[in-house]
Amino acid sequence: MAKSRSVGHLLNNANTGLAKVIDRAKELKKLTTQLKSMVDAPLSDHIYVANIRGTTLIIGTDSAAWHTRIKYLAPMILEQMRQLPDMDRLQQIEFRVQPFSAGVENASKTQPQQAANSGQHGNGDPDENQLDQRLAQLSRKIRDNE
């Protein structure tokens, strides 16, 4: 019979799939922060780095209107993103419109930060809210890869 492990062990052990997902969330959060610093408000409130696939940076927006505005900035964004460490491989940008539902919108704005912080109970297990947010992030990642 398999040995029982705590959820905290699964989330914090670098050799688990969940730890890799959390590391990826941290990377995407850092890139999103960089992306947002390249554009002015209110546009910066409606965009995020959804993924990097090979040489393609995938930027998400929450509506078609913001998609149109960010698309015009693609050459400038690509040039500036390529200046970041390990980003010189980027060759193109894709844009995706992914409207947020009320619950997902709130999770998407706070979740990367909470995934980066591993706030846990004294027993080493994350609280239920953090698990929900991490699962929402996993769901977005799977949806992005489809």
N, CA, C and O atoms as a DFTB+ gen file, in Angstrom:
584 C
 N C O
     1  1       0.839      -1.178       0.000
     2  2       0.000       0.000       0.000
     3  2       0.889       1.247       0.000
     4  3       1.918       1.282       0.675
     5  1       0.481       2.282      -0.770
     6  2       1.279       3.499      -0.904
     7  2       1.312       4.269       0.414
     8  3       0.340       4.295       1.168
     9  1       2.435       4.880       0.659
    10  2       2.614       5.658       1.874
    11  2       1.816       6.966       1.769
    12  3       1.845       7.635       0.736
    13  1       1.116       7.317       2.828
    14  2       0.315       8.543       2.869
    15  2       1.250       9.740       3.038
    16  3       2.195       9.703       3.825
    17  1       0.961      10.816       2.271
    18  2       1.764      12.037       2.366
    19  2       0.848      13.230       2.577
    20  3      -0.311      13.215       2.164
    21  1       1.373      14.258       3.219
    22  2       0.583      15.466       3.434
    23  2       0.516      16.269       2.138
    24  3       1.379      16.148       1.268
    25  1      -0.511      17.079       2.031
    26  2      -0.657      17.945       0.867
    27  2       0.514      18.926       0.813
    28  3       1.021      19.237      -0.264
    29  1       0.932      19.403       1.968
    30  2       2.075      20.315       2.017
    31  2       3.318      19.701       1.411
    32  3       4.070      20.384       0.715
    33  1       3.549      18.414       1.666
    34  2       4.693      17.721       1.084
    35  2       4.590      17.700      -0.444
    36  3       5.578      17.924      -1.143
    37  1       3.390      17.430      -0.952
    38  2       3.195      17.376      -2.395
    39  2       3.390      18.732      -3.057
    40  3       3.904      18.812      -4.173
    41  1       2.981      19.796      -2.374
    42  2       3.090      21.129      -2.947
    43  2       4.491      21.703      -2.847
    44  3       4.905      22.489      -3.700
    45  1       5.224      21.316      -1.811
    46  2       6.524      21.929      -1.577
    47  2       7.707      21.078      -2.035
    48  3       8.827      21.583      -2.104
    49  1       7.491      19.822      -2.345
    50  2       8.567      18.955      -2.805
    51  2       8.853      19.263      -4.272
    52  3       7.966      19.143      -5.117
    53  1      10.083      19.657      -4.572
    54  2      10.462      20.068      -5.926
    55  2      10.317      18.952      -6.960
    56  3      10.308      19.233      -8.159
    57  1      10.204      17.717      -6.535
    58  2      10.124      16.603      -7.478
    59  2       8.693      16.236      -7.863
    60  3       8.493      15.314      -8.653
    61  1       7.703      16.931      -7.328
    62  2       6.320      16.590      -7.645
    63  2       5.811      17.460      -8.788
    64  3       6.333      18.543      -9.049
    65  1       4.785      16.963      -9.456
    66  2       4.167      17.721     -10.536
    67  2       3.560      19.024     -10.047
    68  3       3.609      20.041     -10.740
    69  1       2.986      18.989      -8.847
    70  2       2.378      20.212      -8.318
    71  2       3.421      21.290      -8.050
    72  3       3.165      22.470      -8.288
    73  1       4.576      20.903      -7.566
    74  2       5.641      21.881      -7.327
    75  2       6.086      22.515      -8.634
    76  3       6.397      23.706      -8.679
    77  1       6.118      21.725      -9.690
    78  2       6.495      22.267     -11.001
    79  2       5.449      23.255     -11.497
    80  3       5.789      24.276     -12.094
    81  1       4.187      22.957     -11.254
    82  2       3.113      23.875     -11.648
    83  2       3.231      25.180     -10.865
    84  3       3.046      26.262     -11.424
    85  1       3.537      25.079      -9.583
    86  2       3.692      26.286      -8.762
    87  2       4.883      27.104      -9.246
    88  3       4.802      28.330      -9.308
    89  1       5.984      26.447      -9.589
    90  2       7.141      27.162     -10.132
    91  2       6.783      27.866     -11.435
    92  3       7.208      28.996     -11.677
    93  1       6.004      27.195     -12.266
    94  2       5.576      27.783     -13.539
    95  2       4.690      28.996     -13.279
    96  3       4.797      30.005     -13.976
    97  1       3.814      28.903     -12.280
    98  2       2.953      30.035     -11.924
    99  2       3.792      31.230     -11.480
   100  3       3.480      32.370     -11.824
   101  1       4.841      30.976     -10.727
   102  2       5.733      32.047     -10.293
   103  2       6.392      32.711     -11.498
   104  3       6.478      33.936     -11.573
   105  1       6.855      31.892     -12.440
   106  2       7.500      32.421     -13.648
   107  2       6.526      33.283     -14.452
   108  3       6.879      34.381     -14.883
   109  1       5.306      32.792     -14.655
   110  2       4.311      33.538     -15.424
   111  2       3.896      34.819     -14.699
   112  3       3.639      35.842     -15.332
   113  1       3.833      34.753     -13.364
   114  2       3.496      35.951     -12.591
   115  2       4.575      37.018     -12.758
   116  3       4.270      38.198     -12.929
   117  1       5.831      36.598     -12.707
   118  2       6.937      37.542     -12.876
   119  2       6.888      38.182     -14.272
   120  3       7.084      39.389     -14.416
   121  1       6.626      37.359     -15.295
   122  2       6.533      37.883     -16.659
   123  2       5.324      38.797     -16.822
   124  3       5.387      39.790     -17.546
   125  1       4.223      38.463     -16.149
   126  2       3.042      39.322     -16.203
   127  2       3.343      40.689     -15.595
   128  3       2.913      41.714     -16.123
   129  1       4.075      40.702     -14.495
   130  2       4.468      41.968     -13.873
   131  2       5.298      42.798     -14.847
   132  3       5.091      44.004     -14.976
   133  1       6.235      42.147     -15.529
   134  2       7.060      42.846     -16.525
   135  2       6.198      43.377     -17.670
   136  3       6.355      44.521     -18.096
   137  1       5.286      42.537     -18.164
   138  2       4.404      42.940     -19.252
   139  2       3.573      44.153     -18.856
   140  3       3.472      45.114     -19.619
   141  1       2.984      44.114     -17.683
   142  2       2.133      45.218     -17.223
   143  2       2.919      46.518     -17.095
   144  3       2.358      47.598     -17.279
   145  1       4.209      46.427     -16.781
   146  2       5.027      47.635     -16.657
   147  2       5.341      48.254     -18.020
   148  3       5.782      49.401     -18.093
   149  1       5.118      47.501     -19.095
   150  2       5.413      47.986     -20.450
   151  2       4.269      48.784     -21.062
   152  3       4.460      49.476     -22.062
   153  1       3.089      48.692     -20.472
   154  2       1.918      49.375     -21.027
   155  2       1.275      50.243     -19.949
   156  3       1.501      50.048     -18.755
   157  1       0.481      51.190     -20.392
   158  2      -0.181      52.102     -19.466
   159  2      -1.504      51.533     -18.978
   160  3      -2.098      50.658     -19.608
   161  1      -1.950      52.054     -17.839
   162  2      -3.301      51.749     -17.355
   163  2      -4.270      52.474     -18.293
   164  3      -3.902      53.520     -18.826
   165  1      -5.428      51.999     -18.511
   166  2      -6.059      50.839     -17.910
   167  2      -5.739      49.528     -18.621
   168  3      -6.150      48.466     -18.152
   169  1      -5.021      49.571     -19.731
   170  2      -4.704      48.341     -20.466
   171  2      -3.993      47.337     -19.580
   172  3      -4.256      46.138     -19.676
   173  1      -3.113      47.792     -18.736
   174  2      -2.337      46.879     -17.890
   175  2      -3.214      46.061     -16.945
   176  3      -2.804      44.997     -16.481
   177  1      -4.414      46.554     -16.661
   178  2      -5.331      45.830     -15.775
   179  2      -6.067      44.694     -16.478
   180  3      -6.781      43.928     -15.831
   181  1      -5.903      44.577     -17.788
   182  2      -6.697      43.621     -18.563
   183  2      -5.852      42.612     -19.334
   184  3      -6.370      41.921     -20.211
   185  1      -4.570      42.518     -19.024
   186  2      -3.678      41.599     -19.742
   187  2      -2.854      40.774     -18.765
   188  3      -2.663      41.158     -17.611
   189  1      -2.371      39.640     -19.243
   190  2      -1.501      38.782     -18.448
   191  2      -0.750      37.844     -19.391
   192  3      -1.185      37.605     -20.517
   193  1       0.367      37.321     -18.928
   194  2       1.095      36.305     -19.694
   195  2       0.423      34.972     -19.400
   196  3       0.454      34.478     -18.273
   197  1      -0.183      34.400     -20.431
   198  2      -0.899      33.135     -20.275
   199  2       0.057      31.948     -20.370
   200  3      -0.131      30.939     -19.691
   201  1       1.085      32.071     -21.216
   202  2       1.992      30.941     -21.413
   203  2       3.155      31.365     -22.288
   204  3       3.121      32.411     -22.936
   205  1       4.171      30.542     -22.294
   206  2       5.251      30.630     -23.279
   207  2       5.365      29.239     -23.860
   208  3       5.583      28.270     -23.132
   209  1       5.219      29.139     -25.151
   210  2       5.292      27.849     -25.819
   211  2       6.378      27.942     -26.888
   212  3       6.176      28.546     -27.942
   213  1       7.534      27.334     -26.602
   214  2       8.653      27.409     -27.549
   215  2       9.136      28.840     -27.683
   216  3       9.641      29.427     -26.726
   217  1       8.977      29.398     -28.879
   218  2       9.412      30.771     -29.138
   219  2       8.238      31.753     -29.160
   220  3       8.383      32.893     -29.600
   221  1       7.085      31.305     -28.686
   222  2       5.874      32.133     -28.733
   223  2       5.424      32.547     -27.340
   224  3       5.234      31.707     -26.460
   225  1       5.257      33.845     -27.152
   226  2       4.698      34.398     -25.936
   227  2       3.195      34.502     -26.146
   228  3       2.745      35.074     -27.139
   229  1       2.423      33.958     -25.227
   230  2       0.965      34.001     -25.343
   231  2       0.438      34.956     -24.280
   232  3       0.626      34.749     -23.081
   233  1      -0.227      36.009     -24.753
   234  2      -0.771      37.034     -23.869
   235  2      -2.281      36.911     -23.859
   236  3      -2.913      36.843     -24.914
   237  1      -2.858      36.882     -22.671
   238  2      -4.300      36.815     -22.509
   239  2      -4.881      38.177     -22.203
   240  3      -4.263      38.999     -21.528
   241  1      -6.087      38.404     -22.715
   242  2      -6.849      39.611     -22.394
   243  2      -8.242      39.183     -21.975
   244  3      -8.675      38.069     -22.273
   245  1      -8.942      40.068     -21.285
   246  2     -10.273      39.684     -20.811
   247  2     -11.413      40.123     -21.726
   248  3     -12.575      39.848     -21.428
   249  1     -11.104      40.800     -22.833
   250  2     -12.159      41.163     -23.784
   251  2     -11.554      41.451     -25.150
   252  3     -10.357      41.703     -25.283
   253  1     -12.411      41.406     -26.152
   254  2     -11.967      41.674     -27.522
   255  2     -11.464      43.113     -27.676
   256  3     -10.544      43.372     -28.452
   257  1     -12.065      44.038     -26.940
   258  2     -11.636      45.437     -27.025
   259  2     -10.179      45.593     -26.572
   260  3      -9.393      46.279     -27.225
   261  1      -9.827      44.957     -25.459
   262  2      -8.443      45.034     -24.969
   263  2      -7.514      44.249     -25.881
   264  3      -6.352      44.615     -26.054
   265  1      -8.019      43.183     -26.459
   266  2      -7.241      42.396     -27.425
   267  2      -6.797      43.283     -28.583
   268  3      -5.635      43.249     -28.990
   269  1      -7.720      44.070     -29.109
   270  2      -7.404      44.958     -30.230
   271  2      -6.348      45.979     -29.838
   272  3      -5.420      46.240     -30.603
   273  1      -6.486      46.557     -28.650
   274  2      -5.526      47.579     -28.220
   275  2      -4.128      46.999     -27.996
   276  3      -3.134      47.607     -28.393
   277  1      -4.050      45.831     -27.367
   278  2      -2.731      45.261     -27.072
   279  2      -2.049      44.763     -28.341
   280  3      -0.822      44.771     -28.439
   281  1      -2.839      44.337     -29.298
   282  2      -2.276      43.806     -30.545
   283  2      -1.425      44.851     -31.272
   284  3      -0.415      44.511     -31.889
   285  1      -1.831      46.113     -31.198
   286  2      -1.062      47.180     -31.835
   287  2       0.297      47.386     -31.174
   288  3       1.214      47.930     -31.789
   289  1       0.423      46.955     -29.937
   290  2       1.675      47.133     -29.199
   291  2       2.603      45.917     -29.303
   292  3       3.679      45.905     -28.704
   293  1       2.193      44.906     -30.054
   294  2       2.958      43.655     -30.125
   295  2       4.432      43.851     -30.479
   296  3       5.279      43.267     -29.802
   297  1       4.789      44.638     -31.498
   298  2       6.226      44.789     -31.816
   299  2       7.038      45.352     -30.650
   300  3       8.141      44.881     -30.371
   301  1       6.489      46.359     -29.972
   302  2       7.192      46.959     -28.840
   303  2       7.310      45.962     -27.690
   304  3       8.365      45.855     -27.064
   305  1       6.230      45.232     -27.413
   306  2       6.242      44.257     -26.319
   307  2       7.246      43.156     -26.616
   308  3       8.020      42.774     -25.739
   309  1       7.247      42.646     -27.832
   310  2       8.184      41.580     -28.195
   311  2       9.623      42.056     -28.020
   312  3      10.456      41.337     -27.468
   313  1       9.909      43.248     -28.482
   314  2      11.263      43.786     -28.365
   315  2      11.684      43.912     -26.898
   316  3      12.801      43.540     -26.537
   317  1      10.796      44.432     -26.059
   318  2      11.134      44.612     -24.650
   319  2      11.194      43.280     -23.897
   320  3      12.055      43.103     -23.035
   321  1      10.312      42.362     -24.204
   322  2      10.337      41.051     -23.538
   323  2      11.617      40.296     -23.887
   324  3      12.167      39.582     -23.048
   325  1      12.086      40.452     -25.106
   326  2      13.310      39.752     -25.523
   327  2      14.541      40.259     -24.785
   328  3      15.577      39.594     -24.782
   329  1      14.441      41.435     -24.157
   330  2      15.550      41.983     -23.381
   331  2      15.652      41.350     -21.990
   332  3      16.671      41.486     -21.314
   333  1      14.593      40.661     -21.572
   334  2      14.584      40.035     -20.247
   335  2      15.455      38.781     -20.252
   336  3      15.642      38.167     -21.303
   337  1      15.990      38.390     -19.089
   338  2      16.819      37.182     -19.010
   339  2      16.077      35.952     -19.539
   340  3      14.916      35.730     -19.197
   341  1      16.741      35.171     -20.357
   342  2      16.225      33.918     -20.916
   343  2      15.028      34.108     -21.843
   344  3      14.336      33.135     -22.145
   345  1      14.765      35.322     -22.299
   346  2      13.626      35.560     -23.178
   347  2      14.058      35.922     -24.598
   348  3      13.215      36.243     -25.436
   349  1      15.359      35.874     -24.876
   350  2      15.834      36.235     -26.217
   351  2      15.361      35.244     -27.284
   352  3      15.475      35.526     -28.477
   353  1      14.840      34.105     -26.877
   354  2      14.343      33.099     -27.821
   355  2      12.981      33.461     -28.420
   356  3      12.563      32.875     -29.418
   357  1      12.291      34.429     -27.808
   358  2      10.954      34.779     -28.279
   359  2      10.993      35.310     -29.707
   360  3      11.820      36.158     -30.042
   361  1      10.097      34.807     -30.538
   362  2      10.022      35.216     -31.937
   363  2       8.680      35.835     -32.308
   364  3       8.593      36.620     -33.252
   365  1       7.636      35.480     -31.565
   366  2       6.308      35.988     -31.902
   367  2       5.426      36.044     -30.674
   368  3       5.735      35.473     -29.628
   369  1       4.303      36.759     -30.830
   370  2       3.310      36.876     -29.762
   371  2       1.968      36.428     -30.317
   372  3       1.579      36.795     -31.425
   373  1       1.276      35.633     -29.526
   374  2      -0.114      35.281     -29.819
   375  2      -0.975      35.913     -28.736
   376  3      -0.543      36.084     -27.596
   377  1      -2.191      36.254     -29.113
   378  2      -3.116      36.851     -28.155
   379  2      -4.344      35.968     -28.046
   380  3      -4.809      35.396     -29.032
   381  1      -4.858      35.866     -26.840
   382  2      -6.067      35.077     -26.576
   383  2      -7.025      35.918     -25.760
   384  3      -6.632      36.594     -24.809
   385  1      -8.285      35.864     -26.144
   386  2      -9.327      36.513     -25.354
   387  2      -9.935      35.433     -24.479
   388  3     -10.480      34.448     -24.978
   389  1      -9.839      35.623     -23.179
   390  2     -10.404      34.676     -22.223
   391  2     -11.132      35.464     -21.150
   392  3     -10.555      35.811     -20.119
   393  1     -12.424      35.747     -21.404
   394  2     -13.191      36.504     -20.409
   395  2     -13.228      35.777     -19.070
   396  3     -13.279      34.548     -19.014
   397  1     -13.202      36.544     -18.014
   398  2     -13.225      35.984     -16.672
   399  2     -14.658      35.925     -16.182
   400  3     -15.441      36.847     -16.415
   401  1     -15.003      34.833     -15.499
   402  2     -16.265      34.831     -14.764
   403  2     -15.985      35.525     -13.450
   404  3     -14.823      35.763     -13.119
   405  1     -17.009      35.855     -12.695
   406  2     -16.815      36.607     -11.450
   407  2     -15.856      35.894     -10.504
   408  3     -14.963      36.534      -9.949
   409  1     -16.015      34.591     -10.305
   410  2     -15.153      33.855      -9.389
   411  2     -13.745      33.702      -9.917
   412  3     -12.783      33.835      -9.160
   413  1     -13.603      33.428     -11.194
   414  2     -12.276      33.222     -11.775
   415  2     -11.519      34.533     -11.871
   416  3     -10.297      34.555     -11.722
   417  1     -12.238      35.640     -12.120
   418  2     -11.570      36.923     -12.223
   419  2     -10.840      37.253     -10.933
   420  3      -9.682      37.672     -10.965
   421  1     -11.497      37.071      -9.807
   422  2     -10.867      37.354      -8.528
   423  2      -9.702      36.412      -8.276
   424  3      -8.662      36.844      -7.779
   425  1      -9.850      35.143      -8.605
   426  2      -8.769      34.181      -8.401
   427  2      -7.596      34.500      -9.295
   428  3      -6.449      34.370      -8.866
   429  1      -7.846      34.921     -10.543
   430  2      -6.752      35.160     -11.472
   431  2      -5.912      36.360     -11.060
   432  3      -4.721      36.413     -11.365
   433  1      -6.515      37.321     -10.374
   434  2      -5.766      38.497      -9.955
   435  2      -4.934      38.229      -8.710
   436  3      -3.885      38.846      -8.523
   437  1      -5.394      37.309      -7.848
   438  2      -4.683      37.081      -6.599
   439  2      -3.925      35.772      -6.576
   440  3      -2.968      35.622      -5.816
   441  1      -4.333      34.839      -7.385
   442  2      -3.772      33.503      -7.291
   443  2      -2.272      33.404      -7.562
   444  3      -1.583      32.734      -6.793
   445  1      -1.714      34.035      -8.620
   446  2      -0.279      33.884      -8.821
   447  2       0.533      34.320      -7.600
   448  3       1.526      33.681      -7.252
   449  1       0.107      35.420      -6.945
   450  2       0.826      35.868      -5.755
   451  2       0.691      34.846      -4.647
   452  3       1.666      34.553      -3.955
   453  1      -0.501      34.298      -4.467
   454  2      -0.692      33.340      -3.398
   455  2       0.010      32.027      -3.701
   456  3       0.458      31.342      -2.781
   457  1       0.113      31.664      -4.972
   458  2       0.862      30.456      -5.312
   459  2       2.348      30.680      -5.048
   460  3       3.064      29.762      -4.648
   461  1       2.799      31.915      -5.277
   462  2       4.209      32.222      -5.039
   463  2       4.526      32.204      -3.547
   464  3       5.611      31.788      -3.141
   465  1       3.577      32.654      -2.737
   466  2       3.742      32.586      -1.289
   467  2       3.180      31.250      -0.853
   468  3       2.078      30.893      -1.271
   469  1       3.871      30.517      -0.055
   470  2       3.301      29.237       0.367
   471  2       2.791      29.372       1.791
   472  3       3.309      28.736       2.709
   473  1       1.769      30.208       1.971
   474  2       1.160      30.376       3.283
   475  2       0.528      29.064       3.707
   476  3      -0.298      28.506       2.985
   477  1       0.910      28.571       4.872
   478  2       0.430      27.268       5.297
   479  2       0.026      27.318       6.752
   480  3       0.419      28.214       7.499
   481  1      -0.766      26.338       7.136
   482  2      -1.077      26.158       8.543
   483  2       0.178      25.636       9.238
   484  3       1.136      25.233       8.578
   485  1       0.171      25.643      10.541
   486  2       1.326      25.177      11.299
   487  2       1.704      23.740      11.002
   488  3       2.854      23.356      11.215
   489  1       0.760      22.923      10.509
   490  2       1.076      21.521      10.243
   491  2       1.723      21.303       8.877
   492  3       1.969      20.160       8.492
   493  1       2.001      22.378       8.138
   494  2       2.654      22.241       6.845
   495  2       1.696      22.107       5.679
   496  3       2.130      22.050       4.529
   497  1       0.387      22.056       5.955
   498  2      -0.600      21.941       4.886
   499  2      -1.158      23.317       4.548
   500  3      -1.427      24.115       5.446
   501  1      -1.337      23.608       3.235
   502  2      -1.940      24.882       2.850
   503  2      -3.417      24.897       3.245
   504  3      -4.039      23.843       3.371
   505  1      -3.976      26.093       3.441
   506  2      -5.394      26.153       3.791
   507  2      -6.260      25.877       2.559
   508  3      -5.769      25.870       1.431
   509  1      -7.537      25.654       2.791
   510  2      -8.463      25.249       1.733
   511  2      -8.578      26.307       0.637
   512  3      -8.685      25.958      -0.538
   513  1      -8.558      27.579       0.993
   514  2      -8.645      28.654       0.011
   515  2      -7.457      28.612      -0.943
   516  3      -7.626      28.793      -2.149
   517  1      -6.266      28.377      -0.419
   518  2      -5.081      28.305      -1.272
   519  2      -5.152      27.103      -2.200
   520  3      -4.736      27.194      -3.355
   521  1      -5.665      25.992      -1.725
   522  2      -5.824      24.823      -2.589
   523  2      -6.795      25.128      -3.718
   524  3      -6.545      24.759      -4.865
   525  1      -7.904      25.799      -3.405
   526  2      -8.869      26.169      -4.433
   527  2      -8.224      27.062      -5.493
   528  3      -8.461      26.894      -6.689
   529  1      -7.422      27.994      -5.046
   530  2      -6.772      28.903      -5.984
   531  2      -5.737      28.168      -6.837
   532  3      -5.615      28.448      -8.029
   533  1      -5.014      27.261      -6.260
   534  2      -4.033      26.502      -7.023
   535  2      -4.716      25.584      -8.033
   536  3      -4.213      25.392      -9.140
   537  1      -5.850      25.022      -7.659
   538  2      -6.608      24.193      -8.596
   539  2      -7.159      25.033      -9.739
   540  3      -7.187      24.566     -10.877
   541  1      -7.598      26.260      -9.468
   542  2      -8.064      27.159     -10.525
   543  2      -6.927      27.466     -11.489
   544  3      -7.137      27.545     -12.699
   545  1      -5.740      27.636     -10.960
   546  2      -4.573      27.893     -11.797
   547  2      -4.262      26.685     -12.668
   548  3      -3.987      26.834     -13.859
   549  1      -4.300      25.510     -12.097
   550  2      -4.084      24.290     -12.878
   551  2      -5.100      24.181     -14.005
   552  3      -4.756      23.808     -15.126
   553  1      -6.331      24.502     -13.711
   554  2      -7.389      24.450     -14.709
   555  2      -7.091      25.397     -15.856
   556  3      -7.258      25.034     -17.020
   557  1      -6.643      26.629     -15.535
   558  2      -6.282      27.587     -16.587
   559  2      -5.124      27.083     -17.411
   560  3      -5.119      27.238     -18.632
   561  1      -4.140      26.482     -16.766
   562  2      -2.974      25.968     -17.476
   563  2      -3.383      24.850     -18.439
   564  3      -2.920      24.812     -19.579
   565  1      -4.229      23.965     -17.994
   566  2      -4.698      22.883     -18.852
   567  2      -5.488      23.453     -20.026
   568  3      -5.316      23.018     -21.165
   569  1      -6.364      24.439     -19.743
   570  2      -7.158      25.062     -20.804
   571  2      -6.244      25.747     -21.810
   572  3      -6.523      25.695     -23.008
   573  1      -5.161      26.387     -21.370
   574  2      -4.216      27.055     -22.271
   575  2      -3.493      26.067     -23.167
   576  3      -3.145      26.393     -24.302
   577  1      -3.265      24.870     -22.669
   578  2      -2.525      23.868     -23.438
   579  2      -3.399      23.074     -24.407
   580  3      -2.884      22.299     -25.213
   581  1      -4.698      23.259     -24.334
   582  2      -5.594      22.506     -25.218
   583  2      -5.661      23.128     -26.586
   584  3      -6.368      22.624     -27.459
